[in-house]
Amino acid sequence: MSIPTTNKRAVEIGKANKRKYMLEKVSSRVFLICALLSVITLLLIIGFVFYKGAHPFIAEGYSFLDFIFGSDWVPSEDKFGIFPMIVASIFATIGALIIGVPIGLFTAIFLAEIASKRLAKIISPAIQLLAGIPSVLYGVFGLAIIVPFLQNTFGLVKGQSLIAVILVLAIMMLPTIVTVAETAIRAVPQTYREGSLALGVSQIGTIFKVIVPAAKSGIMTAIVLGLGRAIGETMAVILVAGNSLIVPTSLTDSVRPLTTNIALEMGYAFGTHQDMLFATGIVLFSFILILNFVLAKISAKGGS
């Protein structure tokens, strides 16, 4: 009787293993499909934007150099120059990085290395909550608080300006930078800290000479994600930028960044005007790629 029972048990085990194998195979296919959907969606978006944006330069003969370096944007007269918008976007992004990155990094270091657990449990959720606030509310805050403050402090006729855009974007970058950088810093092995302190290095010295370099890749990821938030922001920027089509020469000038131009005019644009807005999207996309490439090179150089 033991032989048939053993065979039956072996058959049951074989069926169970077969079911497990089939489940793993189906699961791997599902994961693959999800990954491919993400990639395909990205390619479709990029392909559509580039197709629409390249059309006026290929089919209608518009000069790409005039588009990039032109200073006049008058769709009714077939004038499409986005140079003032490019300059405004570059200045706003760099300014936001200069303000937001140090504050975000120091906050992440404080939460991960210096603050008590009780204090960190209070501050961290508050910072993470900032990420859930709708963008338009940041713009309303900037319009109601930052713009009047700048107007009264500097005696401006109009407080909507480049500096207002920079401050709003810097605030919006903080939750992304702090959250990702804090996670990267906490992931550094405890032995790094113990070894540095055992050699007589102070806590601050350990943080900046050992922990921050060890968490460099995660910190750079935080900066890149914050950069993406700053470059792609639209609604908040519309409310505080001032919408002036001029090349900014000071922080108090009103500006119109690339994202604002697309959002303001896409609703009623058609024909060549609409295609030029898609071309503006191509420039914005290229802008993001270049900045990410530069940050990646800086990160790689720092680690060599």
C-alpha positions, 0 to 999 in steps of 0.5 A: 500500500505504501507504493501507490500512496507514494506515487499519488503523493508524488503526482500531487506534488508534481501538479502543485509544482506545475501550478506554481511554475505556471503562476510564476510564468503568468506573473512574469508575463504580466510584469513584462506587459506593464513594463512595455506599456510604460515604455510604449506610452512614453514613446507614443507621447514623445513621437506625437510631440516631435511629429507635431512640433517638427511639422512647421519646420519640415513642411512649411519651411519655418526657420528653427533658428528664428524660432529659437533665437527670435524675440517676437511671439505674435501668432497673428503675424506668423512670428514665433520666437521663444528666446525670451521664454527660454531665458526665463525658464533657465533663470527660474530653474537655476534660481530655484535650484540655488535656493531649494537644493541647499535648504532641502539637503540640509533639512534631509540631513537634519531629519536623518542624522541630527533630529530626535526621532520624536521631532523627525516624526513631526517634521517629516510628515509635514514636509511630505504633506507639501507634496500633496498640495495642488500646484494651483494652491502654491500659485495662490499662496505666491500671489497672495503672500509672496507677490505683495511682499516683493511689491512692498519691499522693493517698491515694484509696480507689479510684484509678479516677477522672476524672483516670485517664480523662483521662490514659488518653485523653490518651495515646491521642490522642497518635499521631493528633495527632502524625502528622497535625500533623507531616504538615501542618507538613512540607507548609508550603513551604520558602520560608516558612521561608527568607523568615522566617529571612532577615528575622532571625526566630529558628527558634522565632519562625518556627515559631510565627509562620509555620509553625504558622499556615500549617499551621493547617487540618491541625493542626485536623484532627489535633485533631478526629481526636484528639477523636473518638478521645477521645469514642468510646473505650470499653474503656479508659475502662471499666477506669479510670473507676470506673463511679459514676453521680454528677456529678463534683465533683473529678478524683478522683471515679469516673465513668461516661461515655456510651460506658461506659454503652452498652457495659456495658448494651447486652448485656442491655438490651431494650425501653425500656431498649435504646431509651434506650441508643440515645438515649444514642448520639444524645446522644453523636453530637450531642456530637461534632458540636457540638465539631467545629462549635466547633473549625471556628469557632475555626479559621475565626476564627483565619484571618480 
